[in-house]
């Protein structure tokens, strides 16, 4: 249910100080709220040019007015969405086509895009044209609530620590795999738990459903 984030104003955002090494994340939910989206969009556009912005359009993407979404996408550094959300922005197509279209037609200043596919992993495409499909992990899922949030948080934390994008996506896939084995939305694992999970290896599930041997992708 909407809370304080549904009634944002520029005066409320003014005390938020962004440091040189900070990352900014915004959710499609906040952008969908009529009493928040204009102020948040203005605040984002006023950020320093070198401040990375991460966008998750979320399942309410169709509730975000097109002009607002276009302005945010134009400022986005990393876009992380699921396959349904990607298609809502870029139209139908294979995941590789969607990723390319998202960057060239919608987020021209972005470093890259991540298209999540649940247990099957994610597809990552960078602005330089390089791309990899990073397989997910086979686990006994109990509750998928919060898996996407965990994936984005782990991915950004890895990037912020200097991890290359494809390796960061592998790390994020592991974090999401751990999260779905726990009940509740607040189930993100610690770095130690993720590293322990990765050190044990295990079967991975690719975007097309096939099992693969677990291995760390190259950068």
N, C-alpha and C positions, 0 to 999 in steps of 0.2 A: 504494500500500500504506500502511496506517496507520503513523504514526510517533509522535513525541512528543505530537502533538495528541490521540492516542487514550487518553492516561492523564493527563488534567488533574485537578488538585485545586485547592481554594480557596487552599491554601498556596502552590501554584505560581503562581497568578494574582495573589496579593496584591501582589507588587512592580510589577505593571503599573499605572502612574500615568496617568490620563486627564486631559489638560489641557483648559482651557476651550474651545479651538477644535478639539479632536480629533473625529474620526469613528470609530465602531467598526463593524467588519464581521464577520459570522459566517457560517460555511458549514454547510450541512446535513450535510456529511460529519462534522464534529466533533460535531454534535448527534446523529448516529446511533451514535456509539461509546458502549457501556454504561459505560465507565470515565471518560468525559469529560462527558457531556451534563448530568448533574445539577449538577456544579460550575460549568460554563460558564453554565447557565441561572440559577443563583443569583447568579453574578457579574454577569451582564447586568442582572438585575432590581435590583441594588444600584447601578447606574450613576446619575449625576446625571440628573435628569429632562430637562435641556436638552441632553444628549449624544445626537447623532443615531446611530441604530442602523440599519445596512443588512443585510438578510438575503437570501442566495441559498440556497433550499432544496436545490438540486442534484438530480441524477437519483436519489439515494438517499432521496428524500423519504418513500417508503413504509416505510423502516427507522427513521424518527424516531417515537418513541411520541407518540400524539396529545396527551397532557397537556403534554409538553415543547414540541411545536410550537405549541400554543395559547398557552402562556406567552410564547414568543418573539414570536409574531405580535402579541400584545397590547402588546408593548414596541417593535415595529418602527416606524421612521420612514419608511424606504423599502424596499419589497419588490421585488426584481428576480428574475424567473423566466422560464422558457420556457413555451410554451403547454401542454405536457404536465404540467409541474409545477403550473401554475395550475389546470388541471382536476383534478389530484389533491387540491388543497386545496378548491376551490370547486365541484367538480362540472362536468358537461358544459355547453357553451354557446358562443356566439360570443365572440370576444375582448373585445368591448365589455361583454358581460354578465359575463364572468369578472372583468374589472377592477373593475367596480362592486361585485360580490359580495365580492371579496377585501377591499375597503376597508370596506364596510358591515357584513359579517358576521364578518370574521376579523382585521382590523387597524384597529380603530376610531380609534386614535391616530395612524395613519400620515398623512404628508403626501401620499404618492402611491405608485403602483404602476407598474412597468415590466414589460410582458410581451413578451419577446423572441421573434422569429420568424426567426432566422438571417439569411440573405441578404435576406429581405423586409423587414427593419427591426424596428420595435417599436411597441407601443401604450402610450401613457402616459395615465394618468388621475390627476387630483389630487383631494384631499379636498373641494375646493370644487365638484366636479362637472364641471369643464372637462376635456377630453380631446382628444388628437390622435394620429393614426397617423403615425408618422415613417418615411418610406420608407428602405430600405436602399440600398446602392450596388452596382452591377454590376461585379464584378471577377473575374479568373481565379483561383479558389481553389486553393491547393496543399495546405493542411492546416488544418482547422477546429479542431484542438486548441487550447484556450486562448481561443477567440473570446469565449465568454461571460464569462470572467474579465476579459478586456480591456475588454469593453463596460461591465461594472460599475465597474471601476477608472477608466475614462475619465469615466463619468457622474458618479461621486462626486467626482473631482478637479475637474470643471467646476462642480458645485454648490458645492463648498467654496471656489471662487474667485469665487462670486457669480453664475454664469451661470444664467439662468432654466431651469426644468426641460425645456421642450420643445426649447430650443436645446441644452441639455446632452445630450439624447437624440440629436439630430442629430450632435453632436460624437462621442458614443459609437459611433454607427453607423459613422462614418468610421473611428474607431480600430479597430473590429472588422473592417471591410473590409480595412484595411491588414494586420492581423494574419494573416488567412487566406491572404494571398499569400506567407507565409513558412513555412518548415518549423519544427516544434517548438512546444512549449507556451509557451516564454518568447519571445513574439514581439510584445509590446505596443509600439506606436510612441511616440515622444516627442511632446510638444506641438507642436514645430516641424514634425514630419512630418505630424501631423494637420492643422495649419493650412495647410501647403502643399498637401496633398491636397484640402482644402475649397476653396482658392483656385482650383484648376483645374476645379472643378465636375465634371460628368459625369452620365451617366444613373443614375437611381435605380430600385429595384424596390420597388413597394408590397406590402402584405400580401396582396393578391390577385393578385400576379404581373405587373401591368402596368408598363410603363416610364413614368417621369415625368421632367419636367425638374428638374434639381437646383436647389433654392432653399432658403435658410435659413428655417426656420419661425419664426413670430413667438412671442413669449413670452406 
